[in-house]
Amino acid sequence: MPLLEVEGLVKRFVQRRPLRPTVEVHAVNDVSFTVGEGESFGLVGESGSGKTTAARCILRLTTPTAGEIRFDGEAIGSMSRHRLRALRRAIQPVFQDPYESLNPRLPVGESVAKPLVVHRIGTAANRQARVEELLHQVALDPTHLGRLPGELSGGQRQRIALARALALGPRLVVLDEPVSALDASVGAQIVNLLMRLQRDLGLALLFITHDLRLVRHMTARVAVMRAGRIVETAATPAVFAAPRHPYTRALLATAGMSSADGGDASEELESSEDMAPLREVASGHWARV
């Protein structure tokens, strides 16, 4: 049984405009995918594709319009308050800009310890020991504990965000553009850290990103989103070696990662492919073609 199951997910927003008709926007439209225990899965697409909205639904930061999300076989939409509290321990987010998610007036040691305090885990001494252990896991010296976020580099802040996400021992970490705010060398260090943490802790990782190189390097399977829909999904090597949907080919070509027949992802593509049902074009490889 998959750890995370997303089935027929829909999220609509009503857009009210002065002196103009109200518009209903389908940010996510009939999205389905699974993430296995200990697996790395990539949800990839350009800005506005719906990938971040899908992640917010999984994290219960917004309520889906329709569809079902199950974690460890249990529908999260019908969970009791007690079960939701347990879910928040099992699924943890890491956002693009850690500076925005860290209290600028709070020493980072207290930020890392906060989930333990909120969930009433351990004594003060236990929590201090756990925080030091977490900093060791993300390759930071305990001397950073008393520093404020503004005194740290971007890479150090992202390590602190990872340490805080790991504090409760999650089974799934949702990473929304985890390296896009970092320069290439620091981003590579964070990627290597994520690979080690996944190996050592058995984490499942869900990457929400436009970064195709990150997806190719870090994920076992990938789903490509366009205009709220998944247009292609398969094992990552298969998508990169033989993309079937025109949008996937265009994304890869724009990133300089495919042959010349890809086109430009910014160009208008035929919408008929997006409306076609997903069908299996090769073993385990699904596309709207």
N, C-alpha and C positions, 0 to 999 in steps of 0.2 A: 504494500500500500504506500503510495506517495506520502511524503511529509506534508506538502502543500498542494491542494487541488483548487484550481480556479476554473469554474464552469459557467459559460454563458454570461460573463460579467458585463453589465451595462451601467454606465453612469451618464446621466443627462443633466445639463444645466439649462436653466431658463435665462436667456439674455434679454433684458429689458432695455430698450433704447428710446431716448426722448423723441417724440413725434414720428417714430418709425415702428413698424410691427414688431411684436415680441418674437424672438427666435429661440427655438429649442436646439441646443447644441449637444450632439452625441460625442462626448469626450472619449468614452470607451464604449465599443459596440460589439457585443457577442464575443468576448475574449475568453479563451480557454487554454490553460496549460497546467503542467504539474512540475513540481520540484521534489526530487527524491532526497532521502536522508543522506547528508554528506555530499550532495551534488552542487555543482556550480551551474547556474542557469542565467542566461542573458536575455533581457528584454530591451531591444535596441530600436532606435528610430530617431528622427529629427525632433527638434522642439515642436510641441503641438501635436505630436503623434498619439498622445494619450498614455504613454508609458508611466509617467509620474502619477497621473490620476489613478491608474491601476494599482500602483504601489501604495498610494494613500488609502485606497479601499482595503487592501490587504492589512495595512497597519491600523485600520479602524480610525483613521483620521478624517475620513469622510464616509458617508453611508451609500452603498451602491443603490442604483435605481432598480436593478434586477440581477438575477444570477445568484450563484452560491460560491462561497469561499470556505473550504474545509481545511482544518489543520489537524493532522494526525487522525483523520477520519471524522472529526466533529465540526459541524457547521458553525462558524463563528458568529453568524448573524442571530442565532438563537441561544447563544451562551448566556448563562447567568452572570451576575456581577462578579461572583467568586471565580467562575471559570475564566472570565475576561481578564481578571487580575493575573491568573496563572498564564494566560496567553501572552500577556505583555512581558512576562519573564522569558517566555520561550521564543518570541520574535522581537528582535531589536533593530532599530534603524541606525544608519550612519548617513549623514547628509553631505551635500556638496561643500558647503562652507561651514566648517566646524566653529568658526568664530561666532557665527550667528546663533549656534545652538549651545554655546558655552556662556555662562554668566560672566561678563567682563569684570565684575567686582568680586568674584569668588575664586579663591585659589584653586588650581586645577585638581589638587588632591581631594578637596571637598566636592568638586563636580563629579569626579569618578566615584566617590563614596555615596553620592546622593541616592542612586537606585537602591543601594543596600539599606539606607536609612528609611526610604519611602516604604520598602517592603519588609521592614523590621527584621532584617537578617543580621544575626550576630551581635556581639557586644561591641563597644567602641574599640576595644583592643583588637578584637577579631576583624573588624572592618578595616582598621589601619593596616593590619597584616595583609588582608586581601587586596587593598589598594596598592601596596608595595609589590605584591605578586603580579598584579595586573600591569603595572608599569614595566616590570621585568619582561612580561610576555610581549609587550609592544616595543621593547628595546629602548626604554627611557630610564635614566638614572633617578632614584628616589629624591635627589636634590631638586627635581622639578616640581615636587608636590606643593611647595609653598608659593610658586610663581602664579601670576595672573595670566590669563590667555594672551593679553596684549604683549607680554614679554617673551612669547614663544614664536617660533617660525611657523609657517603654514603647515609644513610637514609634521612638526612636533604637535601642533594643535590637532591634526588629523589622527595622530597616534593616541592622543588623549581621548578623542571621540571614540576610537576603537576600543580603548581600555574601558571606557564607561559602558559601551554596548556589550562588552563581555562580562561585566560585573555580575550579572544575574545568571550566568551560565546558559545562554540561549542555544537553541537548536538551529535557528534560522536567523541570519543577518541580512537585512535588506539595505543595499548600498546604492544610494542615488547619486550618480556622477561622483564617485569617491575620489577621483584624482584630477578632475577637470580644472580645479582651481589651483593646481600645483604645477610647477615647471617639470620638464620631462624627467630630469634626474631624480628629483624628489618623488615624483609619481611612480617611477620604477621601483624605488625603495618601498613605497607603500604596497605596490603590487606583490613584491617579493614577501613582504610581511604577511599579507593576506594569504598567500599560498602556504606559508609555514603554519599560520594559525589554523587554516582549514585542515591541514594534514595532522597537526598535533591535537586539535580539539574535536575533529570530526564534524565541523560546522557545515551546514548547507548555506550557500551564498546565492542571493538573488541580486544580480547587477541590473540597475536601471541606468542606461547610458546611451550616448550617441557615439561613443568611442569604439570604433570597430576593432582597433588594434588591442584594446583591453579585452574585448569580448573574445577575440581569437586566442589570446594568450591564457585567459582565465576560465573559460566556460567549457562545459562538456556539450551542452545543447543551447540553442538560441532561437528566439522568436523575433521576427521583424515586424514592427508596427508602423502602420501608415493610416492617418485620418481615423484613429480610434479602433482599427481592426488589425488583427494579425494576418499578414499577407503571405508569410512563409515561416516554417519552423522545421527544424531537423537537428541532427548532430552538428555541432559547430564546424568540423572539417568539411562536411558535405555542403553546407551553405556557402562556405568560402570557396570550395573547389568547383561547385556546379550550381550556382544560384539559378532558381527557376522563375522567380517573379521579376518583372522589369524594374520595379522599385528597388529590390535588393541589388540587382546588377548595377543600377544607377548609383546607389549608396557606395558600393565597393569601388566603382570607377572614380567617383568624386574623391574618395579617400586614397586613390592611387593603389588599389589593392586587387584590381581585376584587369581583364583584357579590354580592348578598346571598344567592344560592342555594348558597354554598359550605359552610356549616355550620362546625363547630368541630373542629379537628384533634385535640383531646384526646378527643373522643367516640369511642365504639366504632363502627366502620364494618362493614358486611357483609364477611365474610371471603371470600365467593364470588368477588368481583372479584379479590382477591389471588391466588387459586388458578387463575383463568382464564389461558390462554396469552396472551402478548403478541400482538396482531394489529394490522395497519396500518389505522388508522381514517381516515387522510388521507395524502397523499403524504409519506413520511418521518416520519410521526407514529404512534407505536406506544403502545398502552395495553392494560391488562388489563381489558377491559370485555366 
